[in-house]
Amino acid sequence: MTAIKIEVNGLDITTLTEKLDMLTNALTEKEAKAETSADTSEKLLTRGDVAELLKITLPTLHDWTKKGLLKAYRIGNRIRYKEAEVMATINNNPANPFKNK
């Protein structure tokens, strides 16, 4: 580990301590935010993945997307679905067409 020497002129010890605490808090918040965003990154599924998962055809998937049963995301010229949203739709909607009756 390398030692770093810092000289501070014109600041009293209280002001310096406050500034160091602010810097430490800002860095801690930034690290926590980075960890959170990495943990919550969404897995994106292709149309084929979703159709296979739901055991439906691609035209049926297209119809359900148009009807608003599933939300699709366009990334460039590609369509993707968020896995969490697909699973939530399957599990949480009592009147959804995905549940076995």
Rosetta constraint file for C-alpha pairs under 8 A:
AtomPair CA 11 CA 15 HARMONIC 6.19 0.50
AtomPair CA 11 CA 16 HARMONIC 6.13 0.50
AtomPair CA 12 CA 16 HARMONIC 6.28 0.50
AtomPair CA 13 CA 17 HARMONIC 6.03 0.50
AtomPair CA 14 CA 18 HARMONIC 6.23 0.50
AtomPair CA 15 CA 19 HARMONIC 6.21 0.50
AtomPair CA 16 CA 20 HARMONIC 6.15 0.50
AtomPair CA 17 CA 21 HARMONIC 6.11 0.50
AtomPair CA 18 CA 22 HARMONIC 6.18 0.50
AtomPair CA 19 CA 23 HARMONIC 6.18 0.50
AtomPair CA 20 CA 24 HARMONIC 6.07 0.50
AtomPair CA 21 CA 25 HARMONIC 6.09 0.50
AtomPair CA 22 CA 26 HARMONIC 6.11 0.50
AtomPair CA 23 CA 27 HARMONIC 6.21 0.50
AtomPair CA 24 CA 28 HARMONIC 6.15 0.50
AtomPair CA 25 CA 29 HARMONIC 6.11 0.50
AtomPair CA 26 CA 30 HARMONIC 6.14 0.50
AtomPair CA 27 CA 31 HARMONIC 6.17 0.50
AtomPair CA 28 CA 32 HARMONIC 6.17 0.50
AtomPair CA 29 CA 33 HARMONIC 6.04 0.50
AtomPair CA 30 CA 34 HARMONIC 6.18 0.50
AtomPair CA 31 CA 35 HARMONIC 6.25 0.50
AtomPair CA 32 CA 36 HARMONIC 6.13 0.50
AtomPair CA 33 CA 37 HARMONIC 6.12 0.50
AtomPair CA 34 CA 38 HARMONIC 6.18 0.50
AtomPair CA 35 CA 39 HARMONIC 6.17 0.50
AtomPair CA 36 CA 40 HARMONIC 6.13 0.50
AtomPair CA 37 CA 41 HARMONIC 6.07 0.50
AtomPair CA 42 CA 82 HARMONIC 6.24 0.50
AtomPair CA 42 CA 83 HARMONIC 7.06 0.50
AtomPair CA 42 CA 84 HARMONIC 7.24 0.50
AtomPair CA 43 CA 82 HARMONIC 6.01 0.50
AtomPair CA 43 CA 83 HARMONIC 5.67 0.50
AtomPair CA 43 CA 84 HARMONIC 7.59 0.50
AtomPair CA 44 CA 80 HARMONIC 5.85 0.50
AtomPair CA 44 CA 81 HARMONIC 5.50 0.50
AtomPair CA 44 CA 82 HARMONIC 4.73 0.50
AtomPair CA 44 CA 83 HARMONIC 5.84 0.50
AtomPair CA 45 CA 49 HARMONIC 5.69 0.50
AtomPair CA 45 CA 50 HARMONIC 6.34 0.50
AtomPair CA 45 CA 80 HARMONIC 5.43 0.50
AtomPair CA 45 CA 81 HARMONIC 5.07 0.50
AtomPair CA 45 CA 82 HARMONIC 6.14 0.50
AtomPair CA 45 CA 83 HARMONIC 6.08 0.50
AtomPair CA 46 CA 50 HARMONIC 6.36 0.50
AtomPair CA 46 CA 79 HARMONIC 6.66 0.50
AtomPair CA 46 CA 80 HARMONIC 4.99 0.50
AtomPair CA 46 CA 81 HARMONIC 6.48 0.50
AtomPair CA 47 CA 51 HARMONIC 6.08 0.50
AtomPair CA 47 CA 58 HARMONIC 7.03 0.50
AtomPair CA 47 CA 61 HARMONIC 7.63 0.50
AtomPair CA 47 CA 79 HARMONIC 6.72 0.50
AtomPair CA 47 CA 80 HARMONIC 6.42 0.50
AtomPair CA 47 CA 81 HARMONIC 7.30 0.50
AtomPair CA 48 CA 52 HARMONIC 6.05 0.50
AtomPair CA 48 CA 58 HARMONIC 7.08 0.50
AtomPair CA 49 CA 53 HARMONIC 6.06 0.50
AtomPair CA 50 CA 54 HARMONIC 6.06 0.50
AtomPair CA 50 CA 61 HARMONIC 7.89 0.50
AtomPair CA 50 CA 81 HARMONIC 7.49 0.50
AtomPair CA 50 CA 86 HARMONIC 7.82 0.50
AtomPair CA 51 CA 55 HARMONIC 5.64 0.50
AtomPair CA 51 CA 56 HARMONIC 4.99 0.50
AtomPair CA 51 CA 57 HARMONIC 5.82 0.50
AtomPair CA 51 CA 58 HARMONIC 6.04 0.50
AtomPair CA 51 CA 61 HARMONIC 6.33 0.50
AtomPair CA 52 CA 56 HARMONIC 6.48 0.50
AtomPair CA 52 CA 57 HARMONIC 7.90 0.50
AtomPair CA 54 CA 98 HARMONIC 6.97 0.50
AtomPair CA 56 CA 60 HARMONIC 6.27 0.50
AtomPair CA 56 CA 61 HARMONIC 6.78 0.50
AtomPair CA 57 CA 61 HARMONIC 6.32 0.50
AtomPair CA 58 CA 62 HARMONIC 6.16 0.50
AtomPair CA 59 CA 63 HARMONIC 6.25 0.50
AtomPair CA 60 CA 64 HARMONIC 6.16 0.50
AtomPair CA 61 CA 65 HARMONIC 6.10 0.50
AtomPair CA 62 CA 66 HARMONIC 6.20 0.50
AtomPair CA 63 CA 67 HARMONIC 6.16 0.50
AtomPair CA 64 CA 68 HARMONIC 6.24 0.50
AtomPair CA 64 CA 69 HARMONIC 5.25 0.50
AtomPair CA 64 CA 70 HARMONIC 6.24 0.50
AtomPair CA 65 CA 69 HARMONIC 5.72 0.50
AtomPair CA 65 CA 70 HARMONIC 4.86 0.50
AtomPair CA 65 CA 71 HARMONIC 6.05 0.50
AtomPair CA 65 CA 72 HARMONIC 6.66 0.50
AtomPair CA 69 CA 89 HARMONIC 7.73 0.50
AtomPair CA 69 CA 96 HARMONIC 7.93 0.50
AtomPair CA 70 CA 81 HARMONIC 8.00 0.50
AtomPair CA 70 CA 85 HARMONIC 7.81 0.50
AtomPair CA 70 CA 86 HARMONIC 6.76 0.50
AtomPair CA 70 CA 89 HARMONIC 7.34 0.50
AtomPair CA 71 CA 81 HARMONIC 6.65 0.50
AtomPair CA 71 CA 85 HARMONIC 7.72 0.50
AtomPair CA 72 CA 79 HARMONIC 6.32 0.50
AtomPair CA 72 CA 80 HARMONIC 5.76 0.50
AtomPair CA 72 CA 81 HARMONIC 5.02 0.50
AtomPair CA 72 CA 82 HARMONIC 7.75 0.50
AtomPair CA 73 CA 79 HARMONIC 5.60 0.50
AtomPair CA 73 CA 80 HARMONIC 5.14 0.50
AtomPair CA 73 CA 81 HARMONIC 6.03 0.50
AtomPair CA 74 CA 78 HARMONIC 5.58 0.50
AtomPair CA 74 CA 79 HARMONIC 4.65 0.50
AtomPair CA 74 CA 80 HARMONIC 6.32 0.50
AtomPair CA 75 CA 79 HARMONIC 6.23 0.50
AtomPair CA 75 CA 80 HARMONIC 7.15 0.50
AtomPair CA 81 CA 85 HARMONIC 7.54 0.50
AtomPair CA 81 CA 86 HARMONIC 7.08 0.50
AtomPair CA 82 CA 86 HARMONIC 6.34 0.50
AtomPair CA 83 CA 87 HARMONIC 6.12 0.50
AtomPair CA 84 CA 88 HARMONIC 5.99 0.50
AtomPair CA 85 CA 89 HARMONIC 6.06 0.50
AtomPair CA 86 CA 90 HARMONIC 6.27 0.50
AtomPair CA 87 CA 91 HARMONIC 6.07 0.50
AtomPair CA 88 CA 92 HARMONIC 5.53 0.50
AtomPair CA 88 CA 93 HARMONIC 7.76 0.50
AtomPair CA 89 CA 93 HARMONIC 5.75 0.50
AtomPair CA 89 CA 96 HARMONIC 7.50 0.50
AtomPair CA 90 CA 96 HARMONIC 7.09 0.50
AtomPair CA 90 CA 98 HARMONIC 5.83 0.50
AtomPair CA 90 CA 99 HARMONIC 6.68 0.50
AtomPair CA 91 CA 99 HARMONIC 7.83 0.50
AtomPair CA 94 CA 99 HARMONIC 7.93 0.50
